[in-house]
Amino acid sequence: MPPSPRLPESPYTNPPAPDWLEHFPALREFSGVVWRQTLQSTRVTTLPAGTVIFHDGAECCDYLLILAGTVRVQKTFDDGHEIVLYRIRAGESCVLTTSCLLAGERYPAQAVTESEVSAVLIPACTFRDALAGTPEFREFVFEAYGHRITDLIVLVREISFEHIDARLARRLLEKAAGETVVAVTHQTLAVELGTAREVISRQLRTFARRGWVHTRRGHIRLLDTKALARLTNHESA
């Protein structure tokens, strides 16, 4: 498997534009020679939507901090099924990048930009030096790592113990964000929930028969959000 391509550098490098630190207030308080050297080694880049930041099996070259936009981290299995593990948004870092850098392993998944993304990249060797020489940065990295691991444990619990109808209802409500129409395909929902498109289509037909949703190509209208919400809090029949 070839290594992930080096991401393009922004004109604002060595030292980086100081305003990127505004997205990570904690980092602005760090000091010391090692940290100053870390900042001098960072690269700021902007990537268009649909860019593959790293491939499954690729070498890990940089620690990633997102300034703007969203990155989707997903896993494709041998049977062709996909699942979204998590998303990285502004002010966040990538737990798989952290894990790979700490263990010296290759990426076990793929990351794709869902929108235009601005990011700060810290080279692997610089990242390790910063961990060793800047205790505050080490605390920052492991705190973010711990939060994301907790999210992944929740995902494992949902997949292992929750019915697909409850998981689908929750995801529809999340995507709706208070609105009544969700622009999403059955395939996208299948990837989000780690199941087959046919399973999602069958469950949506059940929701429609109950009068909870109305579906059309690429859109789902939520007709009874209270019923969907109740389903997320109770075991399905």
N, C-alpha and C positions, 0 to 999 in steps of 0.2 A: 504494500500500500504506500503510495507516494506521500510525502509530508504535505501538510496543508500549505497553500501558497502564502508567502509573506505578504502581509497586508500593506497597502500603499501608505506611504508617509504623508502627513500633512506638511505644508510649508512651515507650520509653527512647531518646530522641533529644536531641541538642544539649545537653550532650555525650552520647555513647552510653554505655551501661552498660560500665564498665571491664572486666568479666569477659570480654567477647567477644574481647579481645586474647589470652586464654589459648589460643585456638584457632590463633593465629598468633604463636608466641613471638618470632619475628624482629622483628615489628613493635613489640613492647614496648620494644625497645632504641633505637628511633629517637627523635630529638630535634630541636629547632629550631622556629622560629616557624611556618614553612610546614607542618610536620608537625602541630603543635598545631592549626592552622587546619583541616587535613585531617580530623583526628579530630572536630572540632566540626561538620563538615559531613556526617558519615556518618549513614546511616539504618539501623536494624536492623529487619528485618521477618520475619514468619513466614507461610509460604504453604502451603496444603493440597496434598495429592497431586493431580496432574492439572492443575495450574496452568501455563498457557503463559507463560513468563517473557519470551520474545521470539519474534517471528514472522520468517519468512524475508522479507527486504526491509524490515524495520522499522528505524527510526532507533535508534541506540545512545545511551542516556541515562545509563547508570551502569556503573561498574566493579563486578564481582560477586565477593564472597568468601563461600564457604559455611561456615557454622558447624556445621550438622547436617543430615542427610538427603542425598538424592542427586538430581541433575539430569541428565536424559538430553538430549544434544545430537544431533540427527538431521537428515538432509537428505532431502527428497523430490524426485525428478526428474520430468521432463515425462512419462515413460512410466508414472508411478505407483509405481515402485520406491522403496523407502526404505532408508536405511542409518544405523545408529547410529555416529556419528563418535567419540564418547567420552562418558564420564560425569564429572561434577564431584562430588566428595565432600567431606566435612568437612575443612577445612584447605587447600582448593584454590581456585584462581581459574579463570575461563573464558578460554581462549585466543582464542576468536572475539570476545569482548567487547574484549579487549586489542587485537586486530588492528584492529577497527572503530574504536576510539577513537584509535589511533595514525594510521590512514589517513583518518579522517573519512568512512568508508564505512558502508553499511547492512549489517545482518546477512545472511549468506548461508545461514542454516540456521534451525532452530527448537529451542528449549530448553523442556523440560517437566519438572516436578517428578515424580519417581517415588514419593516419600514426602513427608510433611510436611517442609518445609525452612525452616531459619532462615538468614538471610543478612545480610551487611553490604553496603550500597550506597554507593559513593562517586560523587557526581555527576561528569559528564564534565569540566566545567571545573576542578573541584577535583582530579580525577585528573591532568590535564595539569599543573596547578600543582605538584602533589606530585612528579611525575616531574622537572620542571625544578628544583625547589628542595630536594629531599631525595634525595641520591645513594644512600642506603641503600635507599630505597623503589624507586628506579629499578632497582637491582640485583635486588631481590626480584621485581619484575615481569618482568624479562627472563629471570631464571633459570627461573621458572615457565613462561614462554612457550617457552623452549628445550626444556624437558622435554616439554611437550605436543606441540610440533612433531615431536619425535622419535617420539612415540607415533603421530602421524598418518602419518609416513613408514613406520612398521612396518605400519600398516593398509593403505596403498597397496601395499606390497610383497606382503602376504598376498593381497590381491584380485587383483593382477596376475600373481603367479607361483605361488601355492599352489593345489592342487586343492581343490574344495569339500568333499570327504570329510575331508581333513585339518583344514580350518578348522572344520568341523562337529564333528569329534571333540574338537578343542581346546576349543571353546566349551561342549560338554556337560560336559567335565571341569571347566572353570572354574566353571560354574554349579552343579555337584554339590558342589564344595568338600569332597570327602571322603565325601559321602553317596552313596547308591545310587539315589536317586530325584530327578529334576529336574522341578519343576512349571513347565512351559513349553509354549506352543503352537507348532505348526509356523510359523504366521505371525510370531510373535515372533522365532523363530530366523532366519527369512528376513530380517526387518528388521535384526537384529543383524549378519547376514553380507552384507547388500546383494545378495540374490538373490530369486528367486521362491519362493513357498510350495510350488509343485509340485516344484521342485528339491530342497527340503528333505525333502518327503514321500518322494520317490523314493529319496533317499540313506538315509533312515531305514529304508525297507523293505529296502535292501541290507544295512544293519547288522543288521537283525532276522534276515534269512536266514542271516547268518554267526554268529548266536547272541550278538551283542555287546550288543544292547538289546532291550527289550520296550516297545512303545508302546501307550498308551491315551489317550483324550481328555484333553488337558491335562497329561499326565504321561509321562515317559520313564524307565524303569528301566534302569540300566546293569548289564549282566550280566557284561561282560568289560572292565573298565577298563584292564587291561594291554594288550589288543589295541588299544583306542582310543588309548592313550598311544603305542604303537609307531607307529601310523598318523601321529601328529602329527610324528614325527621322521624319517619316510621318505616318499619320493615314492610316491604310490599307483600301483597297477598299472593 
